[in-house]
Amino acid sequence: LLLRDAVTLRDIREDRRREPVTLLRQPTRRLVDLRPFVLARLDELLDAVRERTGIHVEVVPGEEEARLAYLATRAALGLHDEPVADFDTGGGSSQFTFGHGDRVDEQFSVPVGAVRFTEEFGLEAPVDDQRLAEALDAIATGLEPLDGRTAPEKLVGMGGAVTNLAAVKHELAEYQPDVVRGAVLERAEVERQV
């Protein structure tokens, strides 16, 4: 979602009980992903923002979000022509983009997100083995579009889950962008944490 007058996503998430539109403040230009917050009430939120502020909110489709993320990470990490897979995992969905250089070969969004599965399977608290197996099966089903793919030379991840993995690896008590951005997570480290 492109909101021209919004507070940060952290402000919104910390104040979920308030009506979302009351959170509008001083003019800024930020790209804000509100899907985890308003997944079920998106149309209502967009109408309320337009009616109360005159601001038109543009919903960016998942595929476009994936393309923009791919180009941004390539530029930020100084990647060149090598094949790269880029993924951005969020609360409601995850976007995947596969490409070479500045060319996007394929992109898609899957309904796999931390908030979605936490709420659906009650994962905010300990669950029994059966419930955990059901959640893992649902995640595997959601990720089926990745089955049978050749592993890319580089896999670039972004979003809260990847940021948290990097923070745990570096034993950070507080978020430190200079440590997290560009951090390399080997498969063994991810498996250790998961």
JOMOPE-V39383 format. One record per residue. N is the residue number from 1. RES is the residue in one small letter. PSI is psi in whole degrees, -180 to 180 (none if undefined). Layout:
# JOMOPE-V39383
N|RES|PSI  N|RES|PSI
This chain:
# JOMOPE-V39383
1|l|135  2|l|111  3|l|127  4|r|-22  5|d|85  6|a|155  7|v|178  8|t|160  9|l|-35  10|r|-44  11|d|-42  12|i|-47  13|r|-34  14|e|-15  15|d|48  16|r|-24  17|r|-25  18|r|153  19|e|130  20|p|-38  21|v|-27  22|t|-9  23|l|-5  24|l|135  25|r|-135  26|q|149  27|p|131  28|t|174  29|r|102  30|r|151  31|l|119  32|v|127  33|d|103  34|l|0  35|r|-44  36|p|-30  37|f|-39  38|v|25  39|l|-45  40|a|-15  41|r|29  42|l|-50  43|d|-40  44|e|-43  45|l|-47  46|l|-42  47|d|-43  48|a|-42  49|v|-47  50|r|-45  51|e|-41  52|r|-24  53|t|-16  54|g|6  55|i|130  56|h|123  57|v|126  58|e|124  59|v|121  60|v|120  61|p|152  62|g|-38  63|e|-39  64|e|-39  65|e|-42  66|a|-43  67|r|-46  68|l|-40  69|a|-41  70|y|-51  71|l|-39  72|a|-43  73|t|-36  74|r|-47  75|a|-45  76|a|-34  77|l|1  78|g|34  79|l|152  80|h|-113  81|d|-3  82|e|150  83|p|136  84|v|141  85|a|134  86|d|134  87|f|145  88|d|109  89|t|130  90|g|-160  91|g|-36  92|g|-23  93|s|173  94|s|137  95|q|138  96|f|137  97|t|132  98|f|133  99|g|179  100|h|129  101|g|-135  102|d|2  103|r|127  104|v|121  105|d|-39  106|e|146  107|q|147  108|f|164  109|s|140  110|v|149  111|p|56  112|v|112  113|g|154  114|a|-46  115|v|-45  116|r|-50  117|f|-32  118|t|-47  119|e|-44  120|e|-37  121|f|8  122|g|38  123|l|4  124|e|-10  125|a|165  126|p|142  127|v|160  128|d|171  129|d|-38  130|q|-45  131|r|-40  132|l|-43  133|a|-40  134|e|-43  135|a|-45  136|l|-38  137|d|-42  138|a|-40  139|i|-45  140|a|-41  141|t|-44  142|g|-29  143|l|6  144|e|-32  145|p|-14  146|l|-14  147|d|138  148|g|7  149|r|148  150|t|138  151|a|133  152|p|162  153|e|-37  154|k|141  155|l|121  156|v|125  157|g|148  158|m|169  159|g|174  160|g|-42  161|a|-44  162|v|-39  163|t|-43  164|n|-40  165|l|-44  166|a|-40  167|a|-41  168|v|-43  169|k|-43  170|h|7  171|e|47  172|l|128  173|a|-28  174|e|150  175|y|130  176|q|99  177|p|-37  178|d|-25  179|v|-41  180|v|-44  181|r|126  182|g|3  183|a|145  184|v|126  185|l|113  186|e|156  187|r|-42  188|a|-38  189|e|-41  190|v|-46  191|e|-35  192|r|-42  193|q|-35  194|v|none
